[in-house]
Amino acid sequence: MRLENRAPAEGINASDEHPLREFAWLAGGALAALVATVVAVSLGAQWLAPKLPYRYEARLVRDLPAQPPPTDARGREALAELQALADRLAARMVLPEGMRVTVGLRDERVANAYATLGGHAVVFRGLLSRLDSEDALATVMAHEIAHLAHRHPAAALGRGVAIGIVLSVVSAESGRGAAGAVLGQAGTLAALSFNRDQEREADREALRVVAAEYGHVGGAVDLFDAFEAMQRARGDGAATRVEWLRTHPLSERRAQAAREWAAARGVPVDGARRPLPPALAAMRAAGPARR
């Protein structure tokens, strides 16, 4: 008997499938797994972070620089009036144990306000120039305080850190960069984008508070109408009118939701408006900041 090693058949190790197609399947599967992991971990962190005692959040941000107070006398008076309004509204909410709302005032023409970690809320002068009454301003303040009461900034921070940790599995450098950016900007607006469900929750709490304070929700409707007018004046494109592309619900829908909320509870939609406190009224009359 003669034994011999026969040559393998031609093309035995070749595949009929193009190698790039196989690579695309592998890369797509890996990317899908990564996205699913990021979503699951970030949702878990978003759920867990607000349930931690507030003292840990306060300890995290106590060494971060606070919003500097205004340097002029009129600005300091306006800030004192904002703080007094915030204290009055916060008294109608259930805040986490140990939290005190602290308001900052930024002398910039941006028409905005935001809530951040450690019980801090900031109002831009540009927003004050757009509001005609204390009722509308109170709606802004109550909305931001509601974010604080529901620990939405902590949820956003937890989500950002979790994403950084997951990315570190793929790339240690990118993971450290993402997590470090979130922690390093923990006190800023850039790190704290809230989702639409959180915005709606804050709107509902704000409506409850302003209805209790003023007896109607006219200021809230005024505010949302003012936002809508600003968007139209800017000539925002069609993409900005698609709600799922935005963190906030559309302004006209927020106004309609305020009317429906009031109707369901027998709360008047309209009523007498309170004027802005003196220093805030003077700041509004002076117009927005130049920056």
C-alpha positions, 0 to 999 in steps of 0.5 A: 500500500502506498501512502501519500499526502494529497493536495487539498481541493482548489478553493477549499478555504475560499468563501463565496461571500465578499470579505468586505460584506462579512466585515460589515456584518461584524462591524455592524453587530459590534456597533449595535451591541455597543449602542445597546450597552450604552443605552442600557447603562445610561438609562440605569445610571439616569434612574439610579443617580437621583435616588442617591442622597442629595448630600453626595451631589452637594459634596460633588459640586461644593468646590466648583466655582459658583455663578459670580454675583452682579457687580453693580447695585442694580444687578444685585437688587435684581438678583435679590428679587429673583432669589426672593421669588425663588424662595417663595416658589420653592416653599410650595415644592418638596425639595430633597433634604438639605437642598436650598435653591440658589439663583444666579443672574447672568448679564447676557442677552441670551433668552434662557434659564437653566438648572444645574447641580447643587440646587443652583438655577441661573437666569439670563438677562436676555430672558428678563427683557422678554417677560412682561409680568412676575407671573411669566418669570415665576413660571420660568423659576418654578420650571427650573426649581422643579428640575432641581426638586426631581433631581434631573441634573443628577440624572443627566450627570449620571447618564454622562458619566456612565457613557464615558465609562462604557466608552472606556471599554472601547478606548481608554482615552476616549472614555476618560475624555468623555467622563472627564468632560462631564465631571469637569463641566458638572456645574454647566448647562452643557453637561445637563441636557434634559429629555422631553419627559423631564421637561414635561414633568417640570412644566406640570410641577411649574403649573401647579406652583404658579396656579397656587401662587397666582390663582391662574396659569396665564403667566405660563401661557404668556411665557410659552407664547413668548417663546413661540414668538421668539422662534418665529422672529428668528426664522427657525428652520423646519427641522426645529419644528420637529419635536423629536429633534428637540429636548423641549416640547414645542412651545405651542404644545406647551401652551396648549398643555397648560390650557388643558392642565388648567381645564382638567383641574378647574383652574382659570387660564387667565387672570390679573398679572402681577408686575415685575419687582422694581429692580427687575422691571428696571432691568427689563426696561433697560433692555438686554445686555450687549453680550 
